[in-house]
């Protein structure tokens, strides 16, 4: 349906979507509208899923005098997408601090929780953090107010999270400033070394030892999970081999709380 309804400030198709198809924009979604469509989820959760991109729009129509492309949603499509929703999203939404984080942090948290179900629970060398809060520990613990202490003969680093630890280690490099992970669009393994990931995109480790390839759903486009061993090896590498891996001790302290895997 071509044309623009200037009195309503939107295209005729947008008017039709609202008045005849019963669709709503995100801002107009209400508990009453969801209930009439047979959806029992709370409005906040539905809008949260829209924000992080896990409820997709039914249609797009032009609105306002600037002809903005605006997303419209139907209760039928929302219900279908809720039916196939990964339960991890409910866990994330249940955490007020996490659900109010940036989309980057939320997707990173999803990646962590998703991958955590595949970790070996006896591998106590793996942890991940989000802006100073350690999200998970392999033995089903949560750690808050964490302190990471890295010690070696003649030196010590104390950090609140892995980002601070990495920054302090990087400052010790006498040959440049190389981060622990760097995104590459075409990874090449060390010369004369065969690797099945040759030429892929992903997170390249500081020593070019390997590349961490994103999962199919793309969530691992965020920094990969980092292990304590990664930190220790990064320190040895940054000091240009002046110390041995066995010289490095990493201690993580904090308030441990039970969590679910």
Rosetta silent file (secondary structure, phi, psi, omega in degrees, C-alpha in Angstrom):
SEQUENCE: XXXXXXXXXXXXXXXXXXXXXXXXXXXXXXXXXXXXXXXXXXXXXXXXXXXXXXXXXXXXXXXXXXXXXXXXXXXXXXXXXXXXXXXXXXXXXXXXXXXXXXXXXXXXXXXXXXXXXXXXXXXXXXXXXXXXXXXXXXXXXXXXXXXXXXXXXXXXXXXXXXXXXXXXXXXXXXXXXXXXXXXXXXXXXXXXXXXXXXXXXXXXXXXXXXXXXXXXXXXXXXXXXXXXXXXXXXXXXXXXXXXXXXXXXXXXXXXXXXXXX
SCORE:     score description
SCORE:     0.000 S_00000001
   1 L     0.000  105.188 -177.139    0.000    0.000    0.000 S_00000001
   2 L   -76.052  165.189  174.250    1.853    3.046   -1.261 S_00000001
   3 L   106.944  167.937 -176.766    1.577    6.551    0.139 S_00000001
   4 E  -132.076  131.945  178.280    2.126    8.467    3.364 S_00000001
   5 E   -94.121   93.536 -175.592   -0.435    9.524    5.958 S_00000001
   6 L   -66.238  -28.721 -179.933    0.933   12.928    6.958 S_00000001
   7 L   -67.117  -27.511  179.436   -1.803   13.467    9.531 S_00000001
   8 L  -105.041   -4.356  175.646   -0.551   10.406   11.441 S_00000001
   9 L    68.149   35.871  179.411    3.103   10.885   10.618 S_00000001
  10 E  -160.312  166.984 -179.232    3.689    7.465    9.113 S_00000001
  11 E   -69.992  160.651  176.635    3.276    5.488    5.926 S_00000001
  12 H   -62.314  -32.763  177.370   -0.052    3.977    4.932 S_00000001
  13 H   -65.747  -37.316  177.759    1.532    0.563    5.424 S_00000001
  14 H   -65.547  -42.343  177.964    2.449    1.502    9.000 S_00000001
  15 H   -61.500  -43.518  179.154   -1.116    2.634    9.660 S_00000001
  16 H   -62.625  -43.587 -179.599   -2.421   -0.634    8.221 S_00000001
  17 H   -59.458  -39.364 -178.185   -0.005   -2.679   10.338 S_00000001
  18 H   -77.490  -50.307 -170.560   -1.243   -0.962   13.501 S_00000001
  19 H   -83.617  -32.471 -176.389   -4.952   -0.616   12.854 S_00000001
  20 L  -103.099  -34.557 -178.066   -5.698   -3.698   10.763 S_00000001
  21 L   -98.082  -11.328  177.730   -2.954   -6.184   11.732 S_00000001
  22 L    73.197   20.165  179.934   -2.697   -5.160   15.376 S_00000001
  23 L   -78.499  161.719  179.408    1.089   -4.769   15.308 S_00000001
  24 E  -136.914  150.333  168.313    3.028   -2.540   17.692 S_00000001
  25 L   -78.974  166.847 -177.795    6.364   -0.778   17.789 S_00000001
  26 H   -55.774  -43.965 -176.516    8.605   -1.615   20.744 S_00000001
  27 H   -67.009  -21.143 -176.766    7.592    1.522   22.662 S_00000001
  28 H   -98.928    2.113  178.206    3.888    0.686   22.269 S_00000001
  29 L   -72.501  127.090 -179.206    4.120   -2.922   23.528 S_00000001
  30 L  -127.395  166.652  178.079    2.056   -3.276   26.706 S_00000001
  31 H   -63.361  -38.426  179.932    1.094   -6.065   29.098 S_00000001
  32 H   -63.819  -44.466 -179.795   -2.512   -5.845   27.873 S_00000001
  33 H   -63.650  -42.673  178.453   -1.463   -6.204   24.218 S_00000001
  34 H   -64.140  -44.141 -178.812    0.744   -9.205   25.030 S_00000001
  35 H   -62.073  -40.974  179.005   -1.995  -10.826   27.113 S_00000001
  36 H   -64.444  -23.857  178.267   -4.549  -10.397   24.324 S_00000001
  37 L   -93.872    8.551  177.242   -2.104  -12.218   22.072 S_00000001
  38 L    80.916   17.920 -178.899   -1.799  -15.116   24.522 S_00000001
  39 L  -103.613  124.287 -176.405    1.661  -14.127   25.805 S_00000001
  40 L   -98.129   -5.947  179.757    2.195  -14.370   29.564 S_00000001
  41 L   -65.890  149.939  178.343    5.763  -13.032   29.664 S_00000001
  42 L   -72.846  153.406 -176.142    6.263   -9.676   31.351 S_00000001
  43 H   -58.179  -42.908 -177.246    6.695   -6.626   29.155 S_00000001
  44 H   -58.879  -39.742 -179.161   10.184   -5.909   30.442 S_00000001
  45 H   -67.835  -41.534  179.233   11.470   -9.338   29.438 S_00000001
  46 H   -63.154  -44.348 -179.535   10.011   -9.056   25.924 S_00000001
  47 H   -68.960  -32.110  175.278   11.535   -5.611   25.409 S_00000001
  48 H   -61.825  -45.522  179.893   14.848   -6.878   26.792 S_00000001
  49 H   -65.430  -34.106  175.494   14.879   -9.641   24.173 S_00000001
  50 H   -65.604  -43.641 -177.711   14.083   -7.113   21.468 S_00000001
  51 H   -60.756  -40.538 -177.407   16.952   -4.919   22.639 S_00000001
  52 L   -89.044    3.784  173.666   19.511   -7.722   22.480 S_00000001
  53 L    85.535   19.869 -179.164   18.207   -8.909   19.117 S_00000001
  54 L  -109.383   10.181  159.971   16.534  -12.159   20.152 S_00000001
  55 L  -131.006  116.194 -176.528   13.060  -11.151   19.160 S_00000001
  56 L   -92.268  154.234 -178.785   13.072   -9.999   15.563 S_00000001
  57 L   -70.002  151.772  175.699   10.620   -7.599   13.992 S_00000001
  58 L   -79.994  -43.371 -179.048    7.722   -8.818   11.876 S_00000001
  59 E  -147.646  164.623  173.504    7.844   -5.864    9.501 S_00000001
  60 E  -125.035  135.921  179.272    9.527   -2.495    9.023 S_00000001
  61 E  -137.650  157.643 -179.319    7.660    0.670    8.044 S_00000001
  62 E   -84.170  136.837  178.732    8.506    4.326    7.579 S_00000001
  63 E  -138.376  162.490  177.948    7.461    6.769   10.290 S_00000001
  64 L    70.026  170.873 -179.423    7.890   10.469   11.176 S_00000001
  65 L   -70.752  -12.567  178.861    8.679   13.343    8.822 S_00000001
  66 L   -94.984    2.838  178.757   12.181   11.917    8.461 S_00000001
  67 L    57.872   42.332  177.844   10.846    8.601    7.093 S_00000001
  68 E   -62.309  141.390  175.168   12.591    6.586    9.797 S_00000001
  69 E   -83.714  115.227 -172.636   12.518    2.825    9.289 S_00000001
  70 E  -115.795  137.347 -179.645   10.663    1.519   12.340 S_00000001
  71 E   -80.553  137.261  176.064   10.309   -2.074   13.525 S_00000001
  72 E  -120.796  143.932 -175.046    6.818   -3.492   14.059 S_00000001
  73 E  -125.105  142.581  173.715    6.017   -6.629   16.049 S_00000001
  74 L  -110.453  150.209  179.284    3.099   -9.051   16.019 S_00000001
  75 H   -65.591  -30.647  179.388    2.120  -11.188   18.994 S_00000001
  76 H   -62.599  -47.256 -178.715    2.167  -14.265   16.749 S_00000001
  77 H   -69.089  -37.476  177.717    5.825  -13.798   15.834 S_00000001
  78 H   -62.598  -44.558 -179.793    6.808  -12.915   19.393 S_00000001
  79 H   -61.144  -42.287  179.596    5.103  -16.060   20.694 S_00000001
  80 H   -61.963  -41.912 -177.808    6.883  -18.236   18.119 S_00000001
  81 H   -72.732  -32.297  176.210   10.288  -16.814   19.054 S_00000001
  82 H   -67.582  -32.703 -178.199    9.632  -17.182   22.780 S_00000001
  83 H   -63.516  -33.185 -177.484    8.778  -20.838   22.238 S_00000001
  84 L  -103.531   17.456 -174.614   12.271  -21.566   20.908 S_00000001
  85 L   -73.165  135.397  174.469   14.121  -19.280   23.301 S_00000001
  86 L   -66.906  128.796 -177.248   17.307  -20.538   24.935 S_00000001
  87 L   -61.567  -16.597  178.499   16.654  -20.623   28.726 S_00000001
  88 H   -59.829  -31.807  179.940   19.984  -18.893   29.340 S_00000001
  89 H   -64.432  -30.457  176.868   18.288  -15.604   28.386 S_00000001
  90 H   -69.964  -37.714  177.846   15.946  -15.999   31.353 S_00000001
  91 H   -62.157  -43.496 -179.020   18.941  -16.478   33.658 S_00000001
  92 H   -66.158  -43.246 -179.118   20.541  -13.305   32.356 S_00000001
  93 H   -65.851  -29.951 -179.212   17.330  -11.285   32.665 S_00000001
  94 L   -68.872  -16.031  178.795   16.877  -12.509   36.242 S_00000001
  95 L   -97.480  104.027 -175.476   20.127  -10.725   37.183 S_00000001
  96 H   -56.181  -40.111 -178.037   19.248   -6.980   37.402 S_00000001
  97 H   -65.176  -37.966 -177.155   22.881   -5.895   37.187 S_00000001
  98 H   -77.319  -42.672 -176.671   23.484   -7.993   34.107 S_00000001
  99 H   -67.787  -20.573  177.749   20.277   -7.242   32.218 S_00000001
 100 L   -93.527    6.442  178.224   20.966   -3.515   32.538 S_00000001
 101 L   -77.990  177.149  177.481   24.461   -3.899   31.104 S_00000001
 102 L   -69.918  159.567  177.245   25.463   -3.036   27.558 S_00000001
 103 H   -58.692  -34.663  178.188   24.531   -5.392   24.729 S_00000001
 104 H   -60.261  -47.483 -178.910   28.221   -6.259   24.431 S_00000001
 105 H   -67.600  -37.365 -179.356   28.383   -7.417   28.047 S_00000001
 106 H   -65.522  -44.378  179.080   25.080   -9.276   27.786 S_00000001
 107 H   -66.773  -34.411  176.928   26.174  -11.197   24.686 S_00000001
 108 H   -65.905  -40.128  177.929   29.490  -11.955   26.349 S_00000001
 109 H   -64.652  -39.844  176.802   27.630  -13.306   29.371 S_00000001
 110 H   -60.956  -45.619 -179.868   25.499  -15.487   27.100 S_00000001
 111 H   -59.339  -41.993  179.646   28.632  -16.831   25.416 S_00000001
 112 H   -63.282  -49.369 -178.455   30.151  -17.620   28.782 S_00000001
 113 H   -65.895  -38.126 -179.948   27.071  -19.403   30.098 S_00000001
 114 H   -65.103  -46.658 -178.797   26.553  -21.235   26.794 S_00000001
 115 H   -72.681  -28.437 -178.557   30.139  -22.448   26.622 S_00000001
 116 H   -60.517  -27.280  179.710   30.206  -23.203   30.347 S_00000001
 117 L   -72.188  -11.039 -179.968   27.864  -26.108   29.829 S_00000001
 118 L  -106.938   -3.896 -178.863   30.581  -27.703   27.711 S_00000001
 119 L   -73.927  153.050  170.731   33.509  -27.107   30.065 S_00000001
 120 L   -76.445  116.689 -176.459   35.184  -29.843   32.060 S_00000001
 121 L   -62.892  -13.803 -179.968   34.101  -29.034   35.649 S_00000001
 122 L   -93.372   -1.350  177.461   37.473  -30.281   36.881 S_00000001
 123 L   -86.800   87.744 -175.497   39.400  -27.747   34.797 S_00000001
 124 L   -80.230   15.233 -175.576   39.915  -25.164   37.544 S_00000001
 125 L  -100.463    6.806 -173.416   42.112  -23.030   35.292 S_00000001
 126 E  -115.655  135.608  173.245   39.321  -21.203   33.476 S_00000001
 127 E  -152.652  167.189  178.852   37.520  -18.013   34.424 S_00000001
 128 E  -147.407  154.818 -176.675   35.923  -15.035   32.727 S_00000001
 129 E  -135.079  160.176  176.033   35.063  -11.515   33.825 S_00000001
 130 E  -138.061  106.514  177.219   32.724   -8.661   32.928 S_00000001
 131 L    46.719   50.287  174.474   33.769   -5.151   33.871 S_00000001
 132 L    90.804   -6.180  178.482   35.345   -6.152   37.137 S_00000001
 133 E  -113.293  119.130  176.876   32.853   -8.863   38.069 S_00000001
 134 E   -71.856  122.754 -174.513   33.916  -12.467   37.577 S_00000001
 135 E   -78.504  -42.124 -173.319   30.898  -14.131   36.033 S_00000001
 136 E  -154.348  158.281  177.652   31.647  -17.790   36.537 S_00000001
 137 E  -132.425  142.281 -172.220   34.079  -20.387   37.785 S_00000001
 138 L   -58.538  -23.309 -179.450   34.131  -23.953   36.438 S_00000001
 139 L   -91.859   30.235  175.316   33.171  -25.534   39.771 S_00000001
 140 L    66.701   36.504  176.749   29.826  -23.725   39.654 S_00000001
 141 E  -110.317  152.655  169.176   30.908  -20.763   41.760 S_00000001
 142 E  -110.102  143.440  179.708   30.286  -17.073   41.288 S_00000001
 143 E  -125.424  125.254  175.856   32.984  -14.616   42.361 S_00000001
 144 E  -120.107  158.995 -177.730   32.315  -10.980   43.169 S_00000001
 145 E    51.433   48.499 -175.250   34.734   -8.282   44.313 S_00000001
 146 E   -75.295  151.022  171.459   37.553  -10.352   42.865 S_00000001
 147 E  -130.506  123.174  178.463   41.265   -9.644   43.298 S_00000001
 148 E  -103.826  120.271  178.661   43.764  -11.223   40.919 S_00000001
 149 E  -114.396  124.501  178.911   47.312  -11.395   42.263 S_00000001
 150 E  -117.158  122.550 -176.753   50.145  -12.431   39.955 S_00000001
 151 E  -125.238  145.048  174.749   53.545  -13.014   41.538 S_00000001
 152 E  -154.176  162.921 -178.743   56.957  -13.962   40.164 S_00000001
 153 L   -54.625  113.251  178.246   60.537  -13.523   41.375 S_00000001
 154 L    91.648    6.011 -179.008   61.083   -9.783   41.546 S_00000001
 155 E  -159.747  160.741  178.721   57.575   -8.687   40.664 S_00000001
 156 E  -155.328  143.396  175.113   53.882   -8.597   41.552 S_00000001
 157 E  -129.136  133.594  174.770   50.638   -7.453   39.917 S_00000001
 158 E  -123.580  124.112 -176.288   47.341   -6.894   41.738 S_00000001
 159 E  -138.305  157.821  179.097   44.238   -6.322   39.606 S_00000001
 160 L   -86.421  -20.877 -178.597   40.451   -6.287   39.982 S_00000001
 161 L  -158.033  176.882 -175.165   39.821   -8.152   36.743 S_00000001
 162 H   -68.473  -28.259  179.623   41.518   -9.743   33.778 S_00000001
 163 H   -67.903  -42.428  176.561   41.499   -6.515   31.778 S_00000001
 164 H   -64.672  -42.319  179.816   43.482   -4.706   34.469 S_00000001
 165 H   -60.974  -45.225 -179.852   45.844   -7.671   34.778 S_00000001
 166 H   -62.853  -41.212 -179.133   46.428   -7.738   31.025 S_00000001
 167 H   -63.117  -41.399 -179.787   47.048   -3.983   30.934 S_00000001
 168 H   -68.894  -39.144  177.514   49.620   -4.165   33.721 S_00000001
 169 H   -64.535  -42.276 -178.850   51.399   -7.104   32.096 S_00000001
 170 H   -60.881  -34.846 -179.200   51.439   -5.285   28.755 S_00000001
 171 L   -66.516  -14.933  179.675   53.111   -2.271   30.391 S_00000001
 172 L   -85.514  -10.374 -177.044   56.063   -4.533   31.259 S_00000001
 173 L   -69.898  126.958  179.528   56.831   -5.276   27.616 S_00000001
 174 L   -91.167   -6.493 -173.811   60.136   -3.726   26.530 S_00000001
 175 L  -111.792    8.866 -179.941   59.549   -4.532   22.848 S_00000001
 176 L   149.654 -153.183  177.733   56.203   -2.839   22.255 S_00000001
 177 L  -143.749   90.156 -173.330   52.627   -3.023   23.495 S_00000001
 178 L  -112.975  120.805 -178.836   50.931   -6.235   22.406 S_00000001
 179 L   -70.527  167.075 -179.892   47.540   -7.279   23.871 S_00000001
 180 L   -66.589  -39.925 -179.929   46.703  -10.806   24.940 S_00000001
 181 E  -128.046  139.905  177.071   44.145  -11.218   22.138 S_00000001
 182 E  -134.188  133.130  178.881   43.951   -9.484   18.758 S_00000001
 183 E   -73.550  134.524  176.888   41.177   -9.866   16.185 S_00000001
 184 E  -130.331  142.812  178.563   42.369  -11.137   12.808 S_00000001
 185 L   -93.442   -9.453  179.539   40.430  -11.573    9.568 S_00000001
 186 L  -156.380   83.993 -174.741   42.870  -14.088    8.102 S_00000001
 187 L   -71.196  137.654  175.428   44.923  -16.001   10.641 S_00000001
 188 L  -123.076  123.266  179.934   48.204  -17.546    9.553 S_00000001
 189 L   -68.938  168.922  177.271   49.902  -20.110   11.799 S_00000001
 190 L   -51.643  149.117 -175.948   53.654  -19.993   12.440 S_00000001
 191 L   -53.874  138.749  178.065   55.724  -20.568    9.301 S_00000001
 192 L    66.485   15.422  179.047   55.961  -24.181    8.088 S_00000001
 193 L  -115.025  122.969  179.741   53.301  -25.260   10.594 S_00000001
 194 L   -78.524  140.256  174.433   50.061  -26.815    9.321 S_00000001
 195 L  -151.990  133.923 -176.065   46.823  -25.836   11.053 S_00000001
 196 L   -65.617  -17.121 -179.289   43.235  -26.528    9.992 S_00000001
 197 L   -90.929   10.412 -178.099   42.237  -22.980   10.990 S_00000001
 198 L   -53.268  127.844  175.737   44.579  -21.412    8.422 S_00000001
 199 L    83.781    0.490 -177.754   43.017  -18.265    6.954 S_00000001
 200 L   -84.324  164.670  173.197   40.019  -18.086    9.319 S_00000001
 201 L   -91.527  148.218  178.713   38.794  -15.050   11.230 S_00000001
 202 E   164.358 -170.829 -179.418   38.982  -15.078   14.995 S_00000001
 203 E   -91.286  116.156 -179.161   40.875  -14.018   18.115 S_00000001
 204 E   -91.431  129.212  179.830   44.618  -14.510   17.681 S_00000001
 205 E   -72.576  157.457 -174.540   46.628  -15.141   20.847 S_00000001
 206 L   -51.850  -36.772 -175.718   49.633  -12.926   21.631 S_00000001
 207 L   -96.181    9.454 -179.510   52.198  -15.576   20.627 S_00000001
 208 L    60.595   22.699 -178.137   50.296  -16.599   17.475 S_00000001
 209 L   -67.955  -35.227  178.430   50.033  -20.074   18.972 S_00000001
 210 L  -164.595  171.941  177.358   46.449  -20.461   17.840 S_00000001
 211 E  -122.212  138.197  178.649   43.313  -18.601   16.896 S_00000001
 212 E   -94.939  108.875 -174.203   40.004  -18.820   18.774 S_00000001
 213 L   -84.276  135.699  178.714   37.328  -19.136   16.095 S_00000001
 214 L   -61.899  150.976  173.836   33.825  -17.696   16.743 S_00000001
 215 L   -71.271  168.170 -177.377   30.906  -20.094   17.085 S_00000001
 216 L   -60.915  -34.366 -177.739   28.310  -20.242   14.320 S_00000001
 217 L   -78.255   -4.961  173.597   25.889  -18.032   16.255 S_00000001
 218 L    85.486   -4.048 -175.133   28.559  -15.342   16.428 S_00000001
 219 H   -66.484  -26.452  179.484   28.551  -14.843   20.173 S_00000001
 220 H   -83.563   17.238  168.376   32.245  -15.628   20.446 S_00000001
 221 H   -66.170  -19.974  173.895   32.995  -12.564   18.341 S_00000001
 222 L   -77.858  164.983 -178.461   33.606  -11.195   21.838 S_00000001
 223 L   -51.499  138.388 -178.711   36.875  -11.921   23.582 S_00000001
 224 L   -72.492  163.513  174.677   37.288  -15.634   24.309 S_00000001
 225 L   -59.325  135.284 -178.220   37.362  -17.152   27.754 S_00000001
 226 E  -111.247  137.099 -179.871   40.814  -16.652   29.243 S_00000001
 227 E   -99.615  162.478  175.008   42.511  -19.142   31.534 S_00000001
 228 H   -59.294  -37.116  178.551   44.918  -18.608   34.375 S_00000001
 229 H   -62.974  -38.466  175.990   47.468  -20.425   32.254 S_00000001
 230 H   -57.331  -44.059  179.188   46.933  -17.844   29.481 S_00000001
 231 H   -60.992  -45.533 -178.347   47.781  -15.106   32.003 S_00000001
 232 H   -63.504  -44.652 -179.357   50.908  -16.913   33.174 S_00000001
 233 H   -67.695  -34.684  178.278   52.119  -17.570   29.625 S_00000001
 234 H   -64.605  -39.942  178.210   51.354  -13.974   28.627 S_00000001
 235 H   -64.499  -46.747  179.365   53.525  -12.694   31.490 S_00000001
 236 H   -59.650  -43.725  179.699   56.431  -14.981   30.555 S_00000001
 237 H   -64.702  -42.677 -177.999   56.130  -13.904   26.914 S_00000001
 238 H   -66.362  -29.049  177.578   55.885  -10.203   27.838 S_00000001
 239 L   -89.920   12.241  173.667   59.075  -10.466   29.900 S_00000001
 240 L    58.724   37.588  175.348   60.760  -11.992   26.862 S_00000001
 241 L    75.796   15.853 -179.258   61.433  -15.300   28.570 S_00000001
 242 L   -71.046  -18.716  177.220   63.308  -13.780   31.525 S_00000001
 243 L  -128.819  165.867  178.169   61.321  -16.052   33.861 S_00000001
 244 L   -97.690  157.359  178.401   59.926  -19.576   33.625 S_00000001
 245 H   -58.071  -37.136 -179.202   56.247  -20.512   33.609 S_00000001
 246 H   -67.685  -14.547  179.231   56.781  -22.361   36.874 S_00000001
 247 H   -79.301  -16.469 -171.066   57.948  -19.082   38.451 S_00000001
 248 L   -96.625  126.658  177.857   54.519  -17.465   38.017 S_00000001
 249 E  -118.685  130.821  178.663   51.835  -17.862   40.666 S_00000001
 250 E  -118.246  126.503  178.147   48.280  -16.577   40.180 S_00000001
 251 E  -121.675  134.602  177.939   45.869  -16.226   43.096 S_00000001
 252 E  -120.682  118.194  178.422   42.221  -15.174   42.769 S_00000001
 253 E  -113.583  154.455  178.221   40.382  -14.037   45.894 S_00000001
 254 E   169.129 -175.675  177.424   36.801  -12.881   46.265 S_00000001
 255 E   -91.214  113.107 -177.340   33.376  -13.662   47.673 S_00000001
 256 E   -90.068  132.861  177.962   32.341  -17.070   46.393 S_00000001
 257 E  -129.840  144.851  178.781   28.664  -17.794   45.929 S_00000001
 258 E   -61.052  143.490  177.224   26.966  -20.982   44.655 S_00000001
 259 L  -136.388  178.570  179.292   25.980  -20.890   41.011 S_00000001
 260 L  -115.586  141.712  177.069   24.404  -23.162   38.422 S_00000001
 261 L   -91.948    0.000    0.000   26.126  -24.724   35.452 S_00000001
